[in-house]
Amino acid sequence: MAALLAVWLTFMLTMRVDLTEQTIVRSWLLGYKAVPIAQVTSLRWSGARGQTILCVAYGKPRRFILLSSIIAPRVKLLEIQNDILTLRGLAGETLWPSMSTDVDIDKMLERKRG
């Protein structure tokens, strides 16, 4: 149990999130996960035990990475969401579905193309 706690603590203390025009990279001391922005299909907000979580779903089959407010403030997570939408060409578009914790990027792109 102590080893698991040590790994989790190391993960949380060394995690970073970097966003470029082509990828979002979640890295930590022992590795990283790079997600191509073009493959992001949806963004989902959730929360547990006082933290906010942004789930970035991508690819086929569907995979995801979780970004927690433990590693970045909620405002930074919202900036990441807005940057992803901007990089996908959806800046200023009405979120779809509206009034939801999910943002379906594929549906938004379909609606925009019309």
N, CA, C and O atoms as a printed pandas DataFrame, in Angstrom:
     atom_number atom_name residue_name chain_id  residue_number  x_coord  y_coord  z_coord
0              1         N          MET        A               1    0.817   -1.190    0.000
1              2        CA          MET        A               1    0.000    0.000    0.000
2              3         C          MET        A               1    0.863    1.257    0.000
3              4         O          MET        A               1    0.539    2.237   -0.671
4              5         N          ALA        A               2    1.962    1.229    0.752
5              6        CA          ALA        A               2    2.852    2.390    0.817
6              7         C          ALA        A               2    3.489    2.662   -0.545
7              8         O          ALA        A               2    3.670    3.819   -0.924
8              9         N          ALA        A               3    3.827    1.609   -1.275
9             10        CA          ALA        A               3    4.427    1.780   -2.601
10            11         C          ALA        A               3    3.433    2.424   -3.566
11            12         O          ALA        A               3    3.799    3.294   -4.357
12            13         N          LEU        A               4    2.183    1.993   -3.496
13            14        CA          LEU        A               4    1.146    2.565   -4.342
14            15         C          LEU        A               4    0.942    4.039   -4.020
15            16         O          LEU        A               4    0.809    4.861   -4.926
16            17         N          LEU        A               5    0.919    4.370   -2.755
17            18        CA          LEU        A               5    0.780    5.761   -2.333
18            19         C          LEU        A               5    1.960    6.591   -2.825
19            20         O          LEU        A               5    1.775    7.727   -3.262
20            21         N          ALA        A               6    3.157    6.043   -2.758
21            22        CA          ALA        A               6    4.352    6.756   -3.219
22            23         C          ALA        A               6    4.291    7.020   -4.725
23            24         O          ALA        A               6    4.647    8.108   -5.177
24            25         N          VAL        A               7    3.842    6.033   -5.500
25            26        CA          VAL        A               7    3.717    6.217   -6.947
26            27         C          VAL        A               7    2.655    7.263   -7.256
27            28         O          VAL        A               7    2.877    8.136   -8.095
28            29         N          TRP        A               8    1.506    7.187   -6.591
29            30        CA          TRP        A               8    0.432    8.158   -6.812
30            31         C          TRP        A               8    0.904    9.565   -6.473
31            32         O          TRP        A               8    0.650   10.502   -7.230
32            33         N          LEU        A               9    1.584    9.721   -5.346
33            34        CA          LEU        A               9    2.077   11.028   -4.927
34            35         C          LEU        A               9    3.095   11.569   -5.932
35            36         O          LEU        A               9    3.054   12.750   -6.279
36            37         N          THR        A              10    3.998   10.720   -6.398
37            38        CA          THR        A              10    4.975   11.126   -7.412
38            39         C          THR        A              10    4.266   11.547   -8.693
39            40         O          THR        A              10    4.621   12.554   -9.306
40            41         N          PHE        A              11    3.261   10.770   -9.094
41            42        CA          PHE        A              11    2.476   11.088  -10.287
42            43         C          PHE        A              11    1.835   12.465  -10.159
43            44         O          PHE        A              11    1.948   13.290  -11.066
44            45         N          MET        A              12    1.167   12.717   -9.043
45            46        CA          MET        A              12    0.451   13.975   -8.856
46            47         C          MET        A              12    1.394   15.169   -8.730
47            48         O          MET        A              12    1.083   16.255   -9.218
48            49         N          LEU        A              13    2.535   14.980   -8.085
49            50        CA          LEU        A              13    3.458   16.096   -7.872
50            51         C          LEU        A              13    4.273   16.446   -9.109
51            52         O          LEU        A              13    4.752   17.574   -9.226
52            53         N          THR        A              14    4.441   15.514  -10.027
53            54        CA          THR        A              14    5.276   15.777  -11.200
54            55         C          THR        A              14    4.473   15.902  -12.494
55            56         O          THR        A              14    5.065   16.080  -13.559
56            57         N          MET        A              15    3.150   15.814  -12.433
57            58        CA          MET        A              15    2.339   15.877  -13.635
58            59         C          MET        A              15    2.284   17.293  -14.196
59            60         O          MET        A              15    2.167   18.271  -13.458
60            61         N          ARG        A              16    2.371   17.374  -15.533
61            62        CA          ARG        A              16    2.235   18.633  -16.260
62            63         C          ARG        A              16    1.336   18.396  -17.461
63            64         O          ARG        A              16    1.223   17.279  -17.966
64            65         N          VAL        A              17    0.705   19.462  -17.902
65            66        CA          VAL        A              17   -0.102   19.404  -19.116
66            67         C          VAL        A              17    0.386   20.511  -20.040
67            68         O          VAL        A              17    0.402   21.684  -19.664
68            69         N          ASP        A              18    0.783   20.132  -21.247
69            70        CA          ASP        A              18    1.234   21.089  -22.253
70            71         C          ASP        A              18    0.353   20.945  -23.483
71            72         O          ASP        A              18   -0.011   19.837  -23.877
72            73         N          LEU        A              19    0.018   22.078  -24.081
73            74        CA          LEU        A              19   -0.846   22.085  -25.250
74            75         C          LEU        A              19   -0.120   22.802  -26.380
75            76         O          LEU        A              19    0.330   23.936  -26.213
76            77         N          THR        A              20   -0.004   22.140  -27.534
77            78        CA          THR        A              20    0.550   22.768  -28.730
78            79         C          THR        A              20   -0.561   22.827  -29.773
79            80         O          THR        A              20   -1.694   22.438  -29.492
80            81         N          GLU        A              21   -0.248   23.306  -30.961
81            82        CA          GLU        A              21   -1.265   23.373  -32.013
82            83         C          GLU        A              21   -1.693   21.994  -32.499
83            84         O          GLU        A              21   -2.751   21.852  -33.113
84            85         N          GLN        A              22   -0.882   20.982  -32.229
85            86        CA          GLN        A              22   -1.197   19.651  -32.741
86            87         C          GLN        A              22   -1.477   18.609  -31.670
87            88         O          GLN        A              22   -2.146   17.613  -31.948
88            89         N          THR        A              23   -0.984   18.811  -30.454
89            90        CA          THR        A              23   -1.144   17.781  -29.420
90            91         C          THR        A              23   -1.397   18.382  -28.046
91            92         O          THR        A              23   -1.052   19.529  -27.763
92            93         N          ILE        A              24   -2.011   17.567  -27.213
93            94        CA          ILE        A              24   -2.082   17.848  -25.785
94            95         C          ILE        A              24   -1.260   16.738  -25.125
95            96         O          ILE        A              24   -1.475   15.553  -25.381
96            97         N          VAL        A              25   -0.322   17.141  -24.277
97            98        CA          VAL        A              25    0.601   16.182  -23.669
98            99         C          VAL        A              25    0.453   16.240  -22.155
99           100         O          VAL        A              25    0.625   17.295  -21.544
100          101         N          ARG        A              26    0.130   15.095  -21.556
101          102        CA          ARG        A              26    0.123   14.965  -20.099
102          103         C          ARG        A              26    1.373   14.173  -19.750
103          104         O          ARG        A              26    1.515   13.017  -20.149
104          105         N          SER        A              27    2.280   14.796  -19.002
105          106        CA          SER        A              27    3.539   14.120  -18.683
106          107         C          SER        A              27    3.760   14.099  -17.180
107          108         O          SER        A              27    3.206   14.905  -16.433
108          109         N          TRP        A              28    4.587   13.152  -16.764
109          110        CA          TRP        A              28    5.007   13.067  -15.372
110          111         C          TRP        A              28    6.393   12.462  -15.342
111          112         O          TRP        A              28    6.969   12.180  -16.393
112          113         N          LEU        A              29    6.931   12.262  -14.173
113          114        CA          LEU        A              29    8.307   11.833  -13.996
114          115         C          LEU        A              29    8.671   10.597  -14.817
115          116         O          LEU        A              29    9.777   10.528  -15.353
116          117         N          LEU        A              30    7.782    9.632  -14.927
117          118        CA          LEU        A              30    8.116    8.360  -15.562
118          119         C          LEU        A              30    7.516    8.152  -16.950
119          120         O          LEU        A              30    7.626    7.056  -17.500
120          121         N          GLY        A              31    6.894    9.162  -17.524
121          122        CA          GLY        A              31    6.335    8.962  -18.853
122          123         C          GLY        A              31    5.432   10.091  -19.286
123          124         O          GLY        A              31    5.313   11.112  -18.608
124          125         N          TYR        A              32    4.795    9.891  -20.432
125          126        CA          TYR        A              32    3.890   10.899  -20.954
126          127         C          TYR        A              32    2.833   10.241  -21.841
127          128         O          TYR        A              32    2.977    9.096  -22.268
128          129         N          LYS        A              33    1.785   10.988  -22.099
129          130        CA          LYS        A              33    0.732   10.566  -23.018
130          131         C          LYS        A              33    0.453   11.751  -23.932
131          132         O          LYS        A              33    0.057   12.816  -23.460
132          133         N          ALA        A              34    0.654   11.578  -25.223
133          134        CA          ALA        A              34    0.401   12.630  -26.209
134          135         C          ALA        A              34   -0.874   12.294  -26.976
135          136         O          ALA        A              34   -1.031   11.177  -27.469
136          137         N          VAL        A              35   -1.770   13.250  -27.075
137          138        CA          VAL        A              35   -3.037   13.066  -27.771
138          139         C          VAL        A              35   -3.112   14.078  -28.913
139          140         O          VAL        A              35   -3.057   15.283  -28.665
140          141         N          PRO        A              36   -3.237   13.614  -30.157
141          142        CA          PRO        A              36   -3.397   14.547  -31.273
142          143         C          PRO        A              36   -4.722   15.306  -31.147
143          144         O          PRO        A              36   -5.775   14.697  -30.960
144          145         N          ILE        A              37   -4.663   16.621  -31.249
145          146        CA          ILE        A              37   -5.869   17.449  -31.130
146          147         C          ILE        A              37   -6.901   17.038  -32.183
147          148         O          ILE        A              37   -8.100   17.052  -31.908
148          149         N          ALA        A              38   -6.451   16.676  -33.373
149          150        CA          ALA        A              38   -7.367   16.293  -34.452
150          151         C          ALA        A              38   -8.180   15.047  -34.113
151          152         O          ALA        A              38   -9.221   14.812  -34.727
152          153         N          GLN        A              39   -7.729   14.243  -33.148
153          154        CA          GLN        A              39   -8.452   13.026  -32.770
154          155         C          GLN        A              39   -9.392   13.221  -31.582
155          156         O          GLN        A              39  -10.124   12.295  -31.229
156          157         N          VAL        A              40   -9.393   14.394  -30.959
157          158        CA          VAL        A              40  -10.267   14.633  -29.806
158          159         C          VAL        A              40  -11.712   14.642  -30.287
159          160         O          VAL        A              40  -12.076   15.413  -31.175
160          161         N          THR        A              41  -12.534   13.776  -29.691
161          162        CA          THR        A              41  -13.932   13.642  -30.110
162          163         C          THR        A              41  -14.913   14.265  -29.132
163          164         O          THR        A              41  -15.992   14.703  -29.533
164          165         N          SER        A              42  -14.553   14.310  -27.846
165          166        CA          SER        A              42  -15.463   14.921  -26.875
166          167         C          SER        A              42  -14.703   15.325  -25.623
167          168         O          SER        A              42  -13.621   14.817  -25.325
168          169         N          LEU        A              43  -15.308   16.251  -24.906
169          170        CA          LEU        A              43  -14.786   16.726  -23.627
170          171         C          LEU        A              43  -15.895   16.552  -22.606
171          172         O          LEU        A              43  -17.047   16.887  -22.881
172          173         N          ARG        A              44  -15.573   16.042  -21.453
173          174        CA          ARG        A              44  -16.588   15.786  -20.430
174          175         C          ARG        A              44  -16.091   16.302  -19.087
175          176         O          ARG        A              44  -14.956   16.043  -18.687
176          177         N          TRP        A              45  -16.955   17.030  -18.403
177          178        CA          TRP        A              45  -16.651   17.539  -17.068
178          179         C          TRP        A              45  -17.302   16.645  -16.028
179          180         O          TRP        A              45  -18.447   16.223  -16.189
180          181         N          SER        A              46  -16.574   16.360  -14.970
181          182        CA          SER        A              46  -17.130   15.618  -13.837
182          183         C          SER        A              46  -16.393   16.065  -12.587
183          184         O          SER        A              46  -15.537   16.948  -12.643
184          185         N          GLY        A              47  -16.721   15.465  -11.482
185          186        CA          GLY        A              47  -16.060   15.823  -10.239
186          187         C          GLY        A              47  -16.230   14.743   -9.200
187          188         O          GLY        A              47  -17.160   13.939   -9.246
188          189         N          ALA        A              48  -15.299   14.749   -8.257
189          190        CA          ALA        A              48  -15.352   13.789   -7.162
190          191         C          ALA        A              48  -14.513   14.310   -6.013
191          192         O          ALA        A              48  -13.406   14.810   -6.213
192          193         N          ARG        A              49  -15.040   14.191   -4.826
193          194        CA          ARG        A              49  -14.320   14.544   -3.602
194          195         C          ARG        A              49  -13.643   15.912   -3.667
195          196         O          ARG        A              49  -12.472   16.048   -3.311
196          197         N          GLY        A              50  -14.373   16.910   -4.116
197          198        CA          GLY        A              50  -13.858   18.267   -4.114
198          199         C          GLY        A              50  -12.961   18.629   -5.279
199          200         O          GLY        A              50  -12.421   19.735   -5.312
200          201         N          GLN        A              51  -12.787   17.738   -6.231
201          202        CA          GLN        A              51  -11.960   18.070   -7.390
202          203         C          GLN        A              51  -12.810   18.073   -8.655
203          204         O          GLN        A              51  -13.833   17.393   -8.737
204          205         N          THR        A              52  -12.371   18.841   -9.625
205          206        CA          THR        A              52  -13.011   18.896  -10.928
206          207         C          THR        A              52  -12.145   18.107  -11.901
207          208         O          THR        A              52  -10.917   18.191  -11.858
208          209         N          ILE        A              53  -12.787   17.344  -12.775
209          210        CA          ILE        A              53  -12.056   16.500  -13.716
210          211         C          ILE        A              53  -12.532   16.811  -15.133
211          212         O          ILE        A              53  -13.731   16.833  -15.409
212          213         N          LEU        A              54  -11.572   17.050  -16.026
213          214        CA          LEU        A              54  -11.860   17.204  -17.446
214          215         C          LEU        A              54  -11.391   15.932  -18.145
215          216         O          LEU        A              54  -10.205   15.604  -18.122
216          217         N          CYS        A              55  -12.320   15.228  -18.758
217          218        CA          CYS        A              55  -12.014   13.995  -19.489
218          219         C          CYS        A              55  -11.941   14.341  -20.976
219          220         O          CYS        A              55  -12.904   14.847  -21.553
220          221         N          VAL        A              56  -10.801   14.065  -21.583
221          222        CA          VAL        A              56  -10.590   14.317  -23.008
222          223         C          VAL        A              56  -10.647   12.969  -23.721
223          224         O          VAL        A              56   -9.736   12.151  -23.586
224          225         N          ALA        A              57  -11.718   12.739  -24.479
225          226        CA          ALA        A              57  -11.883   11.478  -25.218
226          227         C          ALA        A              57  -11.367   11.667  -26.637
227          228         O          ALA        A              57  -11.560   12.715  -27.254
228          229         N          TYR        A              58  -10.701   10.623  -27.143
229          230        CA          TYR        A              58  -10.109   10.731  -28.473
230          231         C          TYR        A              58  -10.010    9.354  -29.118
231          232         O          TYR        A              58  -10.066    8.325  -28.445
232          233         N          GLY        A              59   -9.863    9.362  -30.431
233          234        CA          GLY        A              59   -9.550    8.152  -31.179
234          235         C          GLY        A              59  -10.687    7.161  -31.326
235          236         O          GLY        A              59  -11.745    7.274  -30.707
236          237         N          LYS        A              60  -10.417    6.197  -32.167
237          238        CA          LYS        A              60  -11.286    5.050  -32.382
238          239         C          LYS        A              60  -10.399    3.826  -32.271
239          240         O          LYS        A              60   -9.485    3.742  -33.092
240          241         N          PRO        A              61  -10.538    2.888  -31.392
241          242        CA          PRO        A              61  -11.546    2.872  -30.339
242          243         C          PRO        A              61  -11.344    4.032  -29.374
243          244         O          PRO        A              61  -10.255    4.595  -29.262
244          245         N          ARG        A              62  -12.394    4.362  -28.704
245          246        CA          ARG        A              62  -12.399    5.529  -27.837
246          247         C          ARG        A              62  -11.471    5.333  -26.645
247          248         O          ARG        A              62  -11.598    4.370  -25.888
248          249         N          ARG        A              63  -10.540    6.263  -26.498
249          250        CA          ARG        A              63   -9.636    6.299  -25.349
250          251         C          ARG        A              63   -9.771    7.663  -24.706
251          252         O          ARG        A              63  -10.431    8.545  -25.255
252          253         N          PHE        A              64   -9.155    7.849  -23.552
253          254        CA          PHE        A              64   -9.287    9.136  -22.888
254          255         C          PHE        A              64   -8.118    9.386  -21.950
255          256         O          PHE        A              64   -7.410    8.467  -21.538
256          257         N          ILE        A              65   -7.939   10.678  -21.622
257          258        CA          ILE        A              65   -7.046   11.075  -20.541
258          259         C          ILE        A              65   -7.859   11.945  -19.595
259          260         O          ILE        A              65   -8.777   12.647  -20.017
260          261         N          LEU        A              66   -7.521   11.894  -18.332
261          262        CA          LEU        A              66   -8.198   12.683  -17.312
262          263         C          LEU        A              66   -7.258   13.771  -16.822
263          264         O          LEU        A              66   -6.089   13.516  -16.533
264          265         N          LEU        A              67   -7.783   14.986  -16.731
265          266        CA          LEU        A              67   -7.032   16.113  -16.200
266          267         C          LEU        A              67   -7.778   16.615  -14.975
267          268         O          LEU        A              67   -8.946   16.991  -15.069
268          269         N          SER        A              68   -7.119   16.623  -13.841
269          270        CA          SER        A              68   -7.765   16.919  -12.567
270          271         C          SER        A              68   -7.404   18.311  -12.070
271          272         O          SER        A              68   -6.335   18.838  -12.377
272          273         N          SER        A              69   -8.313   18.897  -11.297
273          274        CA          SER        A              69   -8.034   20.195  -10.679
274          275         C          SER        A              69   -6.986   20.075   -9.576
275          276         O          SER        A              69   -6.563   21.089   -9.019
276          277         N          ILE        A              70   -6.563   18.867   -9.254
277          278        CA          ILE        A              70   -5.454   18.693   -8.314
278          279         C          ILE        A              70   -4.149   19.138   -8.978
279          280         O          ILE        A              70   -3.268   19.683   -8.314
280          281         N          ILE        A              71   -4.026   18.906  -10.280
281          282        CA          ILE        A              71   -2.788   19.271  -10.985
282          283         C          ILE        A              71   -2.856   20.641  -11.643
283          284         O          ILE        A              71   -1.816   21.243  -11.907
284          285         N          ALA        A              72   -4.049   21.144  -11.911
285          286        CA          ALA        A              72   -4.224   22.461  -12.522
286          287         C          ALA        A              72   -5.531   23.048  -12.006
287          288         O          ALA        A              72   -6.512   22.321  -11.851
288          289         N          PRO        A              73   -5.559   24.345  -11.740
289          290        CA          PRO        A              73   -6.811   24.943  -11.269
290          291         C          PRO        A              73   -7.927   24.799  -12.311
291          292         O          PRO        A              73   -7.660   24.630  -13.501
292          293         N          ARG        A              74   -9.157   24.867  -11.853
293          294        CA          ARG        A              74  -10.308   24.709  -12.746
294          295         C          ARG        A              74  -10.259   25.708  -13.899
295          296         O          ARG        A              74  -10.649   25.381  -15.019
296          297         N          VAL        A              75   -9.785   26.914  -13.632
297          298        CA          VAL        A              75   -9.678   27.937  -14.676
298          299         C          VAL        A              75   -8.737   27.466  -15.786
299          300         O          VAL        A              75   -9.016   27.678  -16.966
300          301         N          LYS        A              76   -7.644   26.838  -15.420
301          302        CA          LYS        A              76   -6.691   26.307  -16.404
302          303         C          LYS        A              76   -7.332   25.179  -17.211
303          304         O          LYS        A              76   -7.115   25.085  -18.419
304          305         N          LEU        A              77   -8.115   24.327  -16.560
305          306        CA          LEU        A              77   -8.816   23.256  -17.277
306          307         C          LEU        A              77   -9.808   23.840  -18.285
307          308         O          LEU        A              77   -9.945   23.326  -19.395
308          309         N          LEU        A              78  -10.497   24.913  -17.895
309          310        CA          LEU        A              78  -11.426   25.578  -18.809
310          311         C          LEU        A              78  -10.668   26.186  -19.989
311          312         O          LEU        A              78  -11.148   26.147  -21.122
312          313         N          GLU        A              79   -9.483   26.749  -19.728
313          314        CA          GLU        A              79   -8.645   27.280  -20.808
314          315         C          GLU        A              79   -8.227   26.163  -21.766
315          316         O          GLU        A              79   -8.210   26.359  -22.981
316          317         N          ILE        A              80   -7.892   25.003  -21.223
317          318        CA          ILE        A              80   -7.519   23.861  -22.065
318          319         C          ILE        A              80   -8.696   23.475  -22.957
319          320         O          ILE        A              80   -8.517   23.237  -24.152
320          321         N          GLN        A              81   -9.911   23.409  -22.376
321          322        CA          GLN        A              81  -11.095   23.093  -23.181
322          323         C          GLN        A              81  -11.261   24.112  -24.299
323          324         O          GLN        A              81  -11.461   23.737  -25.455
324          325         N          ASN        A              82  -11.179   25.401  -23.966
325          326        CA          ASN        A              82  -11.363   26.447  -24.971
326          327         C          ASN        A              82  -10.275   26.397  -26.040
327          328         O          ASN        A              82  -10.558   26.620  -27.217
328          329         N          ASP        A              83   -9.037   26.107  -25.646
329          330        CA          ASP        A              83   -7.943   25.987  -26.613
330          331         C          ASP        A              83   -8.173   24.815  -27.563
331          332         O          ASP        A              83   -7.925   24.934  -28.763
332          333         N          ILE        A              84   -8.642   23.693  -27.040
333          334        CA          ILE        A              84   -8.932   22.532  -27.891
334          335         C          ILE        A              84  -10.028   22.882  -28.894
335          336         O          ILE        A              84   -9.914   22.564  -30.077
336          337         N          LEU        A              85  -11.087   23.538  -28.422
337          338        CA          LEU        A              85  -12.171   23.935  -29.326
338          339         C          LEU        A              85  -11.661   24.902  -30.392
339          340         O          LEU        A              85  -12.040   24.792  -31.558
340          341         N          THR        A              86  -10.810   25.842  -30.004
341          342        CA          THR        A              86  -10.243   26.793  -30.961
342          343         C          THR        A              86   -9.386   26.078  -31.997
343          344         O          THR        A              86   -9.494   26.350  -33.193
344          345         N          LEU        A              87   -8.537   25.165  -31.542
345          346        CA          LEU        A              87   -7.666   24.436  -32.465
346          347         C          LEU        A              87   -8.447   23.519  -33.402
347          348         O          LEU        A              87   -7.965   23.191  -34.487
348          349         N          ARG        A              88   -9.640   23.103  -33.001
349          350        CA          ARG        A              88  -10.500   22.291  -33.870
350          351         C          ARG        A              88  -11.382   23.167  -34.766
351          352         O          ARG        A              88  -12.204   22.646  -35.520
352          353         N          GLY        A              89  -11.216   24.502  -34.687
353          354        CA          GLY        A              89  -11.985   25.416  -35.528
354          355         C          GLY        A              89  -13.361   25.722  -34.993
355          356         O          GLY        A              89  -14.250   26.108  -35.752
356          357         N          LEU        A              90  -13.554   25.555  -33.690
357          358        CA          LEU        A              90  -14.877   25.741  -33.086
358          359         C          LEU        A              90  -14.931   26.918  -32.112
359          360         O          LEU        A              90  -15.806   26.962  -31.247
360          361         N          ALA        A              91  -14.017   27.860  -32.241
361          362        CA          ALA        A              91  -14.018   29.028  -31.350
362          363         C          ALA        A              91  -15.307   29.816  -31.546
363          364         O          ALA        A              91  -15.684   30.125  -32.676
364          365         N          GLY        A              92  -15.975   30.139  -30.455
365          366        CA          GLY        A              92  -17.196   30.932  -30.510
366          367         C          GLY        A              92  -18.450   30.166  -30.875
367          368         O          GLY        A              92  -19.538   30.742  -30.869
368          369         N          GLU        A              93  -18.333   28.895  -31.191
369          370        CA          GLU        A              93  -19.510   28.086  -31.530
370          371         C          GLU        A              93  -20.286   27.736  -30.262
371          372         O          GLU        A              93  -19.704   27.607  -29.185
372          373         N          THR        A              94  -21.592   27.585  -30.397
373          374        CA          THR        A              94  -22.420   27.147  -29.284
374          375         C          THR        A              94  -22.074   25.699  -28.957
375          376         O          THR        A              94  -22.017   24.847  -29.844
376          377         N          LEU        A              95  -21.843   25.431  -27.680
377          378        CA          LEU        A              95  -21.484   24.076  -27.269
378          379         C          LEU        A              95  -22.635   23.119  -27.543
379          380         O          LEU        A              95  -23.802   23.482  -27.395
380          381         N          TRP        A              96  -22.302   21.897  -27.942
381          382        CA          TRP        A              96  -23.318   20.893  -28.228
382          383         C          TRP        A              96  -23.004   19.614  -27.487
383          384         O          TRP        A              96  -21.861   19.163  -27.560
384          385         N          PRO        A              97  -23.914   19.008  -26.793
385          386        CA          PRO        A              97  -25.258   19.506  -26.535
386          387         C          PRO        A              97  -25.229   20.681  -25.564
387          388         O          PRO        A              97  -24.373   20.761  -24.683
388          389         N          SER        A              98  -26.170   21.574  -25.743
389          390        CA          SER        A              98  -26.208   22.760  -24.882
390          391         C          SER        A              98  -26.650   22.370  -23.473
391          392         O          SER        A              98  -27.369   21.389  -23.283
392          393         N          MET        A              99  -26.211   23.145  -22.497
393          394        CA          MET        A              99  -26.576   22.941  -21.086
394          395         C          MET        A              99  -26.188   21.545  -20.599
395          396         O          MET        A              99  -26.941   20.910  -19.861
396          397         N          SER        A             100  -25.028   21.077  -21.009
397          398        CA          SER        A             100  -24.585   19.740  -20.648
398          399         C          SER        A             100  -23.157   19.792  -20.133
399          400         O          SER        A             100  -22.435   20.755  -20.391
400          401         N          THR        A             101  -22.750   18.762  -19.408
401          402        CA          THR        A             101  -21.361   18.666  -18.959
402          403         C          THR        A             101  -20.479   18.045  -20.034
403          404         O          THR        A             101  -19.259   17.986  -19.879
404          405         N          ASP        A             102  -21.086   17.583  -21.122
405          406        CA          ASP        A             102  -20.347   16.997  -22.245
406          407         C          ASP        A             102  -20.270   17.998  -23.388
407          408         O          ASP        A             102  -21.191   18.788  -23.593
408          409         N          VAL        A             103  -19.176   17.964  -24.125
409          410        CA          VAL        A             103  -19.042   18.719  -25.363
410          411         C          VAL        A             103  -18.698   17.704  -26.444
411          412         O          VAL        A             103  -17.612   17.125  -26.435
412          413         N          ASP        A             104  -19.616   17.490  -27.368
413          414        CA          ASP        A             104  -19.407   16.526  -28.446
414          415         C          ASP        A             104  -18.812   17.262  -29.648
415          416         O          ASP        A             104  -19.538   17.881  -30.426
416          417         N          ILE        A             105  -17.500   17.192  -29.791
417          418        CA          ILE        A             105  -16.800   17.931  -30.836
418          419         C          ILE        A             105  -17.206   17.441  -32.220
419          420         O          ILE        A             105  -17.369   18.249  -33.135
420          421         N          ASP        A             106  -17.370   16.143  -32.387
421          422        CA          ASP        A             106  -17.778   15.608  -33.690
422          423         C          ASP        A             106  -19.127   16.183  -34.122
423          424         O          ASP        A             106  -19.284   16.584  -35.275
424          425         N          LYS        A             107  -20.094   16.227  -33.215
425          426        CA          LYS        A             107  -21.421   16.782  -33.534
426          427         C          LYS        A             107  -21.325   18.272  -33.839
427          428         O          LYS        A             107  -22.003   18.770  -34.738
428          429         N          MET        A             108  -20.476   18.987  -33.085
429          430        CA          MET        A             108  -20.309   20.418  -33.338
430          431         C          MET        A             108  -19.726   20.657  -34.729
431          432         O          MET        A             108  -20.149   21.577  -35.429
432          433         N          LEU        A             109  -18.763   19.837  -35.131
433          434        CA          LEU        A             109  -18.172   19.981  -36.465
434          435         C          LEU        A             109  -19.198   19.669  -37.552
435          436         O          LEU        A             109  -19.231   20.341  -38.582
436          437         N          GLU        A             110  -20.039   18.649  -37.328
437          438        CA          GLU        A             110  -21.106   18.326  -38.283
438          439         C          GLU        A             110  -22.071   19.492  -38.432
439          440         O          GLU        A             110  -22.452   19.849  -39.547
440          441         N          ARG        A             111  -22.468   20.088  -37.309
441          442        CA          ARG        A             111  -23.407   21.213  -37.337
442          443         C          ARG        A             111  -22.793   22.419  -38.026
443          444         O          ARG        A             111  -23.476   23.132  -38.761
444          445         N          LYS        A             112  -21.505   22.649  -37.791
445          446        CA          LYS        A             112  -20.835   23.802  -38.401
446          447         C          LYS        A             112  -20.745   23.642  -39.918
447          448         O          LYS        A             112  -20.930   24.609  -40.657
448          449         N          ARG        A             113  -20.463   22.431  -40.379
449          450        CA          ARG        A             113  -20.350   22.175  -41.822
450          451         C          ARG        A             113  -21.709   22.207  -42.507
451          452         O          ARG        A             113  -21.818   22.453  -43.708
452          453         N          GLY        A             114  -22.741   21.951  -41.706
453          454        CA          GLY        A             114  -24.097   22.085  -42.064
454          455         C          GLY        A             114  -24.777   21.273  -43.007
455          456         O          GLY        A             114  -25.967   21.474  -43.250
